[in-house]
Amino acid sequence: MENIKNISDSYIKTLVKRSKESRIYKPFQDVALTLAEILDDKKNKAIYMRLAKMYDNHELIIKAKDVAERKNIKNKGAYFMKVLKDIRKIEHPEFTHKKKVKKPTKLKLDI
């Protein structure tokens, strides 16, 4: 029983040590974590990862800093997403009111 306790203690120490190391492998990951820190929204890192892949990283950081400097905003992450949504409507107006069309079902012919 004592060996299991020693193993679990060493394993926990290894996990703590590993959690302090950085796991950033690509540039967009660094940008996403920077956005999360700027906007004080660390629980939504995955959304910022996706945005960093899609949009220009420099522009995202500029817009995030602009949102972070405003004092009367309670939820900076939500406001940042609203700003991006408005910008996308301006850039691509044909995509804003696109209706989904149902695909025709395949009919079985009884022969």
PyRosetta script that sets phi, psi and omega in degrees:
from pyrosetta import init, pose_from_sequence

init()
pose = pose_from_sequence("MENIKNISDSYIKTLVKRSKESRIYKPFQDVALTLAEILDDKKNKAIYMRLAKMYDNHELIIKAKDVAERKNIKNKGAYFMKVLKDIRKIEHPEFTHKKKVKKPTKLKLDI")
pose.set_psi(1, -32.4)
pose.set_omega(1, -178.9)
pose.set_phi(2, -67.3)
pose.set_psi(2, -34.9)
pose.set_omega(2, 179.0)
pose.set_phi(3, -64.1)
pose.set_psi(3, -38.6)
pose.set_omega(3, 178.9)
pose.set_phi(4, -64.2)
pose.set_psi(4, -40.3)
pose.set_omega(4, 179.5)
pose.set_phi(5, -64.8)
pose.set_psi(5, -41.6)
pose.set_omega(5, 178.2)
pose.set_phi(6, -65.2)
pose.set_psi(6, -40.7)
pose.set_omega(6, 178.7)
pose.set_phi(7, -64.8)
pose.set_psi(7, -44.2)
pose.set_omega(7, -178.6)
pose.set_phi(8, -66.2)
pose.set_psi(8, -36.8)
pose.set_omega(8, 177.5)
pose.set_phi(9, -65.4)
pose.set_psi(9, -44.0)
pose.set_omega(9, 179.1)
pose.set_phi(10, -67.6)
pose.set_psi(10, -34.8)
pose.set_omega(10, 178.9)
pose.set_phi(11, -67.0)
pose.set_psi(11, -41.4)
pose.set_omega(11, 178.4)
pose.set_phi(12, -64.5)
pose.set_psi(12, -41.1)
pose.set_omega(12, 177.2)
pose.set_phi(13, -62.3)
pose.set_psi(13, -38.6)
pose.set_omega(13, 177.7)
pose.set_phi(14, -65.1)
pose.set_psi(14, -41.2)
pose.set_omega(14, 178.7)
pose.set_phi(15, -64.4)
pose.set_psi(15, -41.4)
pose.set_omega(15, 178.7)
pose.set_phi(16, -63.8)
pose.set_psi(16, -42.1)
pose.set_omega(16, 178.8)
pose.set_phi(17, -63.8)
pose.set_psi(17, -42.0)
pose.set_omega(17, -179.2)
pose.set_phi(18, -68.8)
pose.set_psi(18, -32.1)
pose.set_omega(18, -178.5)
pose.set_phi(19, -69.6)
pose.set_psi(19, -22.4)
pose.set_omega(19, 179.5)
pose.set_phi(20, -81.8)
pose.set_psi(20, -16.3)
pose.set_omega(20, -179.3)
pose.set_phi(21, -79.9)
pose.set_psi(21, 150.0)
pose.set_omega(21, 178.9)
pose.set_phi(22, -81.6)
pose.set_psi(22, 140.6)
pose.set_omega(22, 177.9)
pose.set_phi(23, -118.5)
pose.set_psi(23, 37.9)
pose.set_omega(23, 179.5)
pose.set_phi(24, -92.3)
pose.set_psi(24, 119.3)
pose.set_omega(24, -176.9)
pose.set_phi(25, -112.6)
pose.set_psi(25, -23.0)
pose.set_omega(25, -176.7)
pose.set_phi(26, -128.3)
pose.set_psi(26, 155.2)
pose.set_omega(26, -176.5)
pose.set_phi(27, -61.3)
pose.set_psi(27, -36.0)
pose.set_omega(27, -178.3)
pose.set_phi(28, -65.8)
pose.set_psi(28, -27.1)
pose.set_omega(28, 177.7)
pose.set_phi(29, -67.5)
pose.set_psi(29, -39.4)
pose.set_omega(29, 177.7)
pose.set_phi(30, -65.4)
pose.set_psi(30, -41.3)
pose.set_omega(30, 179.1)
pose.set_phi(31, -64.2)
pose.set_psi(31, -41.8)
pose.set_omega(31, -179.6)
pose.set_phi(32, -63.1)
pose.set_psi(32, -42.5)
pose.set_omega(32, 178.4)
pose.set_phi(33, -67.7)
pose.set_psi(33, -34.2)
pose.set_omega(33, 175.9)
pose.set_phi(34, -64.7)
pose.set_psi(34, -43.2)
pose.set_omega(34, 177.3)
pose.set_phi(35, -60.4)
pose.set_psi(35, -43.5)
pose.set_omega(35, -179.9)
pose.set_phi(36, -62.5)
pose.set_psi(36, -38.5)
pose.set_omega(36, 178.8)
pose.set_phi(37, -70.6)
pose.set_psi(37, -42.3)
pose.set_omega(37, -179.2)
pose.set_phi(38, -62.1)
pose.set_psi(38, -42.1)
pose.set_omega(38, -175.5)
pose.set_phi(39, -91.0)
pose.set_psi(39, 2.9)
pose.set_omega(39, -178.7)
pose.set_phi(40, 53.5)
pose.set_psi(40, 47.7)
pose.set_omega(40, -176.0)
pose.set_phi(41, -138.2)
pose.set_psi(41, 64.1)
pose.set_omega(41, -174.1)
pose.set_phi(42, -74.3)
pose.set_psi(42, -17.6)
pose.set_omega(42, -178.6)
pose.set_phi(43, -78.3)
pose.set_psi(43, -13.7)
pose.set_omega(43, 179.1)
pose.set_phi(44, -109.0)
pose.set_psi(44, 40.9)
pose.set_omega(44, -178.8)
pose.set_phi(45, -62.9)
pose.set_psi(45, -33.5)
pose.set_omega(45, -177.3)
pose.set_phi(46, -64.0)
pose.set_psi(46, -36.8)
pose.set_omega(46, 178.2)
pose.set_phi(47, -64.9)
pose.set_psi(47, -42.5)
pose.set_omega(47, 179.9)
pose.set_phi(48, -68.6)
pose.set_psi(48, -30.0)
pose.set_omega(48, 174.7)
pose.set_phi(49, -62.3)
pose.set_psi(49, -45.4)
pose.set_omega(49, -179.6)
pose.set_phi(50, -65.0)
pose.set_psi(50, -40.9)
pose.set_omega(50, 178.9)
pose.set_phi(51, -65.8)
pose.set_psi(51, -38.1)
pose.set_omega(51, -179.9)
pose.set_phi(52, -66.4)
pose.set_psi(52, -27.5)
pose.set_omega(52, 175.5)
pose.set_phi(53, -75.4)
pose.set_psi(53, -34.8)
pose.set_omega(53, -172.7)
pose.set_phi(54, -85.9)
pose.set_psi(54, -40.4)
pose.set_omega(54, -171.5)
pose.set_phi(55, -107.9)
pose.set_psi(55, 169.6)
pose.set_omega(55, 176.3)
pose.set_phi(56, -67.9)
pose.set_psi(56, 125.3)
pose.set_omega(56, -173.6)
pose.set_phi(57, -65.5)
pose.set_psi(57, -38.9)
pose.set_omega(57, -179.7)
pose.set_phi(58, -63.7)
pose.set_psi(58, -42.5)
pose.set_omega(58, 179.0)
pose.set_phi(59, -65.5)
pose.set_psi(59, -38.7)
pose.set_omega(59, 178.6)
pose.set_phi(60, -61.6)
pose.set_psi(60, -43.5)
pose.set_omega(60, -179.0)
pose.set_phi(61, -67.0)
pose.set_psi(61, -39.5)
pose.set_omega(61, 178.1)
pose.set_phi(62, -61.8)
pose.set_psi(62, -45.4)
pose.set_omega(62, -179.2)
pose.set_phi(63, -67.8)
pose.set_psi(63, -36.3)
pose.set_omega(63, 178.2)
pose.set_phi(64, -66.2)
pose.set_psi(64, -40.7)
pose.set_omega(64, 177.9)
pose.set_phi(65, -66.0)
pose.set_psi(65, -36.5)
pose.set_omega(65, 177.3)
pose.set_phi(66, -63.4)
pose.set_psi(66, -43.3)
pose.set_omega(66, 178.8)
pose.set_phi(67, -67.0)
pose.set_psi(67, -39.2)
pose.set_omega(67, -177.6)
pose.set_phi(68, -68.0)
pose.set_psi(68, -28.1)
pose.set_omega(68, -179.4)
pose.set_phi(69, -75.4)
pose.set_psi(69, -20.8)
pose.set_omega(69, -179.8)
pose.set_phi(70, -73.1)
pose.set_psi(70, 131.7)
pose.set_omega(70, -171.5)
pose.set_phi(71, -88.0)
pose.set_psi(71, -25.8)
pose.set_omega(71, -173.4)
pose.set_phi(72, -91.1)
pose.set_psi(72, 13.7)
pose.set_omega(72, -179.4)
pose.set_phi(73, -98.9)
pose.set_psi(73, 125.8)
pose.set_omega(73, 179.6)
pose.set_phi(74, -83.2)
pose.set_psi(74, -47.3)
pose.set_omega(74, -177.9)
pose.set_phi(75, -111.8)
pose.set_psi(75, 94.4)
pose.set_omega(75, -173.9)
pose.set_phi(76, -67.2)
pose.set_psi(76, -35.0)
pose.set_omega(76, 179.8)
pose.set_phi(77, -64.5)
pose.set_psi(77, -43.1)
pose.set_omega(77, 179.5)
pose.set_phi(78, -67.1)
pose.set_psi(78, -39.7)
pose.set_omega(78, 179.0)
pose.set_phi(79, -66.5)
pose.set_psi(79, -37.8)
pose.set_omega(79, 177.6)
pose.set_phi(80, -62.4)
pose.set_psi(80, -42.1)
pose.set_omega(80, 178.3)
pose.set_phi(81, -65.4)
pose.set_psi(81, -36.5)
pose.set_omega(81, 177.4)
pose.set_phi(82, -64.4)
pose.set_psi(82, -41.7)
pose.set_omega(82, 178.5)
pose.set_phi(83, -62.7)
pose.set_psi(83, -43.4)
pose.set_omega(83, 178.8)
pose.set_phi(84, -64.4)
pose.set_psi(84, -37.8)
pose.set_omega(84, 179.3)
pose.set_phi(85, -64.5)
pose.set_psi(85, -42.9)
pose.set_omega(85, 178.8)
pose.set_phi(86, -64.4)
pose.set_psi(86, -39.3)
pose.set_omega(86, 179.7)
pose.set_phi(87, -66.0)
pose.set_psi(87, -40.5)
pose.set_omega(87, -179.8)
pose.set_phi(88, -65.6)
pose.set_psi(88, -35.3)
pose.set_omega(88, 177.0)
pose.set_phi(89, -63.8)
pose.set_psi(89, -37.7)
pose.set_omega(89, 179.4)
pose.set_phi(90, -69.2)
pose.set_psi(90, -42.4)
pose.set_omega(90, -177.6)
pose.set_phi(91, -71.4)
pose.set_psi(91, -39.1)
pose.set_omega(91, -175.8)
pose.set_phi(92, -128.6)
pose.set_psi(92, 73.5)
pose.set_omega(92, -176.3)
pose.set_phi(93, -67.7)
pose.set_psi(93, -22.2)
pose.set_omega(93, -178.4)
pose.set_phi(94, -72.5)
pose.set_psi(94, -16.5)
pose.set_omega(94, -178.4)
pose.set_phi(95, -93.8)
pose.set_psi(95, -4.5)
pose.set_omega(95, -173.0)
pose.set_phi(96, -75.8)
pose.set_psi(96, -36.1)
pose.set_omega(96, -176.0)
pose.set_phi(97, -119.0)
pose.set_psi(97, 36.1)
pose.set_omega(97, -178.9)
pose.set_phi(98, -78.3)
pose.set_psi(98, 126.4)
pose.set_omega(98, -179.8)
pose.set_phi(99, -91.1)
pose.set_psi(99, 145.4)
pose.set_omega(99, 176.3)
pose.set_phi(100, -80.7)
pose.set_psi(100, 133.9)
pose.set_omega(100, 179.6)
pose.set_phi(101, -108.5)
pose.set_psi(101, 131.5)
pose.set_omega(101, 179.6)
pose.set_phi(102, -72.4)
pose.set_psi(102, 139.2)
pose.set_omega(102, 176.6)
pose.set_phi(103, -76.5)
pose.set_psi(103, 142.9)
pose.set_omega(103, 178.8)
pose.set_phi(104, -67.3)
pose.set_psi(104, 142.4)
pose.set_omega(104, -180.0)
pose.set_phi(105, -79.3)
pose.set_psi(105, 150.5)
pose.set_omega(105, 179.1)
pose.set_phi(106, -78.9)
pose.set_psi(106, 127.0)
pose.set_omega(106, -179.5)
pose.set_phi(107, -93.2)
pose.set_psi(107, 137.0)
pose.set_omega(107, 177.3)
pose.set_phi(108, -91.1)
pose.set_psi(108, 129.2)
pose.set_omega(108, 179.4)
pose.set_phi(109, -97.5)
pose.set_psi(109, 129.0)
pose.set_omega(109, 177.8)
pose.set_phi(110, -92.5)
pose.set_psi(110, 108.7)
pose.set_omega(110, -179.9)
pose.set_phi(111, -115.6)
pose.dump_pdb("model.pdb")
